[in-house]
Amino acid sequence: MSRGPLVLGDMGHALCRLSRARATCRPLGFDIKEVLYPGFEGRPRASSLDGFFEAVELQVDIYRMSHSRPLVYATGFGALVLLGLRARGNVKDLPAVIQGAIPWIWARGHTQGGAAAGEAARLSLSDPSGREAFVNRHLRSPMDQAEREAFFAGYASCKAFPDVYEWFDSGWLASLEGTLAGRPPAIDDIRVWACGEDEYVDEAEQDAAERALGAEWPSERIESWGHFPYLDAPGPWTSALGASITV
């Protein structure tokens, strides 16, 4: 059987984002699988939130059957997907790592504009100056032109921005609280890798999520990591993952 984590990626996630990490994990004897979200990278959109989760659950089940020592790794938006899966009774038997923090405050505030706000967020990264500002603020390792174009193509081709902003809103967060709060094992076996230089999400986000869910997850802080450690520091990132799937 294969070894390695299943990644629940963030907004606009594109497979190219983990290319550097894949090159460093192969010598360590494991691979990286990613959930292919509906509506991302030009794929057809899901017709409903249930349809979105059903598509994700099918991929989780395939991964579960083909991998020894399974581990779910969730970052950004992917952390919300992880909680949604737990609320539906899925993946609660699989250990999970949340990178950074659950964007709880972000989801409660930024999704208020619904589909229109989602489309505006996607278009904001179509402007060259906006992209340059994004790279300068959030990425600490230089990307060549091809890497940069592929990275931002993930946002440009993501048809699901309106859906995410409509579905993962404050009402959905409230439903998570009702389903998950104080109900182990639904929220057991989760660890947090806090990133000291992450300017997207911070401890306030994670604190808000843990208060809402009544959770106290063990946390390890890696001071040198930003929001994209698999791009900035693929070697240390894959080494940490490798250690996680051998314990």
Residue, then its C-alpha position, 0 to 999 in steps of 0.5 A: m500500500s502507498r504511504g503519505p497524507l491526503v491534502l485538503g487544500d485552500m482556496g483556488h488550490a491547484l495541483c502545481r502548488l505541491s510540485r516542489a514538495r513532491a520532489t522532496c518527499r519521494p526520496l523519503g518513501f511517501d507520496i502526497k495525494e490531494v482532494l480534487y475539489p469540484g469547481f477548482e482548476g476548471r472542474p465542473r461545479a457541484s450543484s449543492l453543498d451536499g454534492f460538494f461533500e459527496a465528491v470529497e468523501l468519495q476521494v477520501d474513501i479511495y485514499r483510505m483503501s489505498h494508503s497505510r498510516p493515513l493522515v488528512y492534512a488541511t490548510g486554509f479553506g481545507a480546514l473548514v472542509l475537514l470540519g464539514l467531513r467530521a460533522r457528516g461522520n466521515v474521516k473521524d477515524l483518520p488523524a488530521v493536521i490543521q496547518g495554520a488555523i481554521p479560518w473561522i473569523w474569515a468565514r463568518g465575515h468575508t462570506q456575508g456578500g455571498a456569491a458576488a463577494g466570492e467572484a470579486a475575491r477571485l477577480s482581485l487576483s487577476d490584476p498583475s499589481g494585485r498578484e505582485a502584492f500577493v507574492n510579496r506579502h505571502l510568499r517567501s521563496p522566489m517563483d519563476q515565471a512558469e510557477r507564478e503563472a501556474f499558481f495564479a491560474g488556480y485562482a483564475s480557473c476556480k469556478a467555485f469561489p461563488d459557491v464557497y462564499e455562499w455555502f461556508d457562511s456564518g449559518w453553516l458555522a453555526s450548524l457545525e457548532g450544533t453538530l460538533a461542539g463538545r462531541p468527541p470523537a468527532i473532533d478528536d485526533i486533530r493537531v494544529w501546526a501553527c505557522g509563525e509567519d502566516e499573514y493569512v490566518d493567526e491564533a485569533e482565528q484558531d482560538a475562535a474555532e476552538r471556543a466555538l467547538g469546545a475543542e483543545w487541540p495540541s498545537e506546535r508552532i513553527e516560527s519560520w513557516g508562512h501560509f505556504p510552507y510547502l512552497d517556501a520550505p518544501g524540505p522541512w515541510t515534507s520531513a515533518l509530514g514524513a515523521s507524522i505518518t510514521v508515528 
